[in-house]
């Protein structure tokens, strides 16, 4: 049996991804909006992204994620982030205590769990982070979560004394009923409202309540690759 981890602030939310075209500038923008310090991490070896994190509760964080300037290959998600004209919420993660058990539950309930992978991030002579992850499909949809089991969670300075706290997390989609049915089967207690596609959060910060909400992203293959490749090409010319 698997359990989705509910944090002490009452949300089934491990972290949420805020996409930015430039990581350093994105981190600076979040610090200006919140008045809190963001942990800027070293880029992970051979990864297309570069991120910082802001603790927003007990083991929950906002990930400020942009393209890794040292990564030269084409990668759809990195290409998308480069085209963003402003910071945008793109994805979210729930944490489970057993990824294998969650996989089995997804199989039994005929839910699609895609892009499953195990990741180990090395730093010096030690493992900095290790986890299993996947996303609830079909395809990528901001309103459906990614799933992660942390084998080793990285240490972040801001998590010791969080200055910010997640107050609200909102999702909406025109097919909310269908998504909620899948969530119920998987034990995901995060309701999706009927309406235009959107994802939003409200955070209590040293500067007061900070709200950010935007339209969600939907990608399916192979159209995703064609669309993002075209965006990527336009940014290079």
C-alpha positions in Angstrom: 0.0 0.0 0.0 1.2 3.5 -0.8 0.6 6.7 1.0 0.7 10.2 -0.5 2.5 12.4 1.9 0.5 15.2 3.3 2.6 18.0 4.6 2.0 19.7 8.0 0.4 22.7 6.2 -2.4 20.4 5.0 -1.6 20.2 1.3 -0.6 17.2 -0.8 2.1 19.2 -2.5 5.8 18.5 -2.5 6.8 21.2 -4.8 5.6 23.4 -7.7 7.6 24.5 -10.7 7.7 28.2 -11.7 9.2 28.3 -15.2 11.5 31.3 -16.1 13.6 32.1 -19.2 16.6 32.9 -17.1 17.2 31.2 -13.7 19.2 34.0 -12.0 16.8 36.7 -13.1 13.9 34.5 -12.0 15.3 33.9 -8.6 15.9 37.7 -8.2 12.3 38.3 -9.2 10.9 35.9 -6.7 13.0 37.4 -3.9 11.7 40.9 -4.9 8.1 39.7 -4.8 8.4 37.8 -1.5 11.1 39.5 0.5 12.5 36.0 1.2 15.8 34.4 0.3 15.8 31.8 -2.5 18.4 28.9 -2.5 20.1 29.0 -5.9 21.6 25.6 -6.6 24.4 24.5 -8.8 23.2 23.2 -12.2 22.8 19.4 -12.0 25.4 17.6 -14.2 24.2 17.0 -17.8 20.7 18.3 -17.1 18.8 20.8 -19.3 17.5 22.8 -16.4 18.9 25.0 -13.6 16.9 25.8 -10.5 16.5 27.5 -7.2 14.1 26.7 -4.4 12.0 28.7 -1.9 10.6 26.7 1.1 6.9 27.3 1.4 6.2 24.9 4.3 7.3 21.7 5.9 9.3 19.9 3.2 7.4 21.8 0.4 9.0 24.3 -1.9 8.6 26.5 -4.9 11.1 25.5 -7.6 12.2 28.4 -9.8 13.4 26.6 -12.9 15.0 27.8 -16.1 17.2 26.4 -18.9 20.8 25.4 -18.1 22.9 27.8 -20.3 25.6 25.1 -20.5 23.2 22.5 -22.0 23.5 22.8 -25.8 21.2 20.0 -27.0 17.6 20.5 -28.0 15.2 19.6 -25.1 11.5 20.5 -25.4 10.9 21.7 -21.9 14.1 23.9 -21.9 13.0 25.3 -25.3 9.6 26.2 -23.8 11.2 28.0 -20.8 13.4 30.1 -23.1 10.2 31.4 -24.9 8.5 32.5 -21.7 7.9 36.3 -21.6 7.3 36.2 -17.8 7.4 33.7 -14.9 4.8 31.0 -15.3 3.6 28.1 -13.1 4.1 24.9 -15.1 3.9 21.8 -13.0 3.6 20.3 -9.5 4.7 17.2 -7.6 3.2 15.0 -5.0 5.4 12.8 -2.8 4.8 9.2 -2.0 6.4 6.8 0.5 6.6 4.0 -2.1 6.9 4.8 -5.8 6.6 1.1 -6.7 3.4 0.8 -4.8 2.0 3.9 -6.5 3.0 2.3 -9.9 1.0 -0.8 -9.0 -2.0 1.3 -7.9 -1.9 3.2 -11.2 -1.7 -0.1 -13.1 -4.7 -1.5 -11.2 -6.8 1.6 -11.7 -5.7 1.9 -15.4 -4.3 5.4 -14.8 -1.4 6.4 -17.0 1.9 6.8 -15.2 4.5 8.0 -17.8 8.2 9.0 -18.1 9.2 6.9 -15.1 12.8 7.2 -14.1 15.2 6.9 -11.2 17.6 9.8 -10.7 20.9 10.1 -8.7 22.6 13.4 -8.4 26.2 13.2 -7.3 28.2 15.9 -5.8 31.9 15.4 -4.8 32.1 11.9 -3.2 28.5 11.8 -2.0 25.0 11.5 -3.4 23.3 14.9 -3.1 19.8 13.7 -4.1 18.2 10.5 -5.2 14.6 9.8 -6.2 12.1 8.0 -8.4 9.6 10.1 -10.4 7.0 9.9 -13.2 4.0 12.0 -14.4 0.3 11.2 -14.5 -0.7 11.2 -18.2 -1.6 10.9 -20.9 0.8 13.5 -22.0 1.8 16.5 -20.0 -0.9 18.7 -18.4 -0.2 21.3 -15.7 -3.3 20.3 -13.8 -2.2 16.7 -13.3 0.8 16.1 -10.9 4.1 14.5 -11.3 4.9 11.9 -8.6 8.1 11.6 -6.6 9.6 9.3 -4.0 12.6 10.9 -2.4 15.3 8.3 -1.6 17.6 11.1 -0.4 16.3 14.7 -0.3 18.7 17.5 -0.8 19.4 19.9 2.1 18.3 23.5 1.5 19.1 26.4 3.8 15.7 28.0 3.5 14.0 24.8 4.7 15.5 25.2 8.2 13.5 28.3 9.0 10.9 28.9 6.2 10.0 32.5 5.8 7.0 31.7 3.5 4.0 29.5 3.9 1.7 28.1 1.2 -1.9 29.2 1.9 -3.8 28.1 -1.2 -3.3 25.9 -4.2 -5.9 26.1 -7.1 -6.4 24.1 -10.2 -9.1 24.4 -12.9 -9.7 22.5 -16.2 -12.7 22.1 -18.6 -12.5 18.3 -18.0 -12.3 18.6 -14.2 -14.7 15.7 -13.6 -12.6 13.3 -15.6 -9.4 14.4 -13.8 -11.0 14.3 -10.4 -12.2 10.7 -11.0 -8.5 9.7 -11.7 -7.4 11.6 -8.6 -9.9 9.8 -6.4 -8.7 6.4 -7.6 -5.1 7.3 -6.8 -5.8 9.0 -3.5 -4.9 12.5 -4.6 -6.9 14.9 -2.4 -6.5 18.0 -4.6 -9.7 19.0 -6.2 -9.8 20.5 -9.8 -12.5 23.0 -10.4 -14.5 23.2 -13.7 -13.4 26.1 -15.8 -10.6 27.4 -18.1 -7.3 25.7 -17.6 -5.4 27.3 -14.8 -2.9 26.7 -12.0 -2.4 29.1 -9.1 -0.9 29.5 -5.6 -1.2 32.0 -2.7 1.8 32.3 -0.4 2.2 34.2 2.9 5.5 36.0 2.6 7.5 38.6 4.6 5.9 41.2 2.2 2.4 39.9 2.6 0.2 37.5 0.6 1.6 36.8 -2.9 -0.7 35.3 -5.5 0.4 34.0 -8.9 -2.0 32.3 -11.3 -1.8 31.5 -15.0 -3.1 29.2 -17.8 -1.9 25.7 -17.6 0.2 23.9 -20.2 -0.9 20.9 -22.2 1.4 18.8 -24.3 0.8 15.5 -26.2 3.1 13.7 -28.5 4.1 14.2 -31.3 2.5 17.6 -31.6 4.5 18.8 -28.6 7.8 18.2 -30.3 6.8 20.0 -33.4 5.3 23.0 -31.6 8.2 23.4 -29.2 10.8 22.9 -31.9 9.3 25.7 -33.9 9.4 28.0 -30.8 13.0 27.0 -30.1 14.0 27.8 -33.7 12.3 31.2 -33.6 14.3 32.1 -30.5 17.6 31.3 -32.3 16.8 33.4 -35.3 
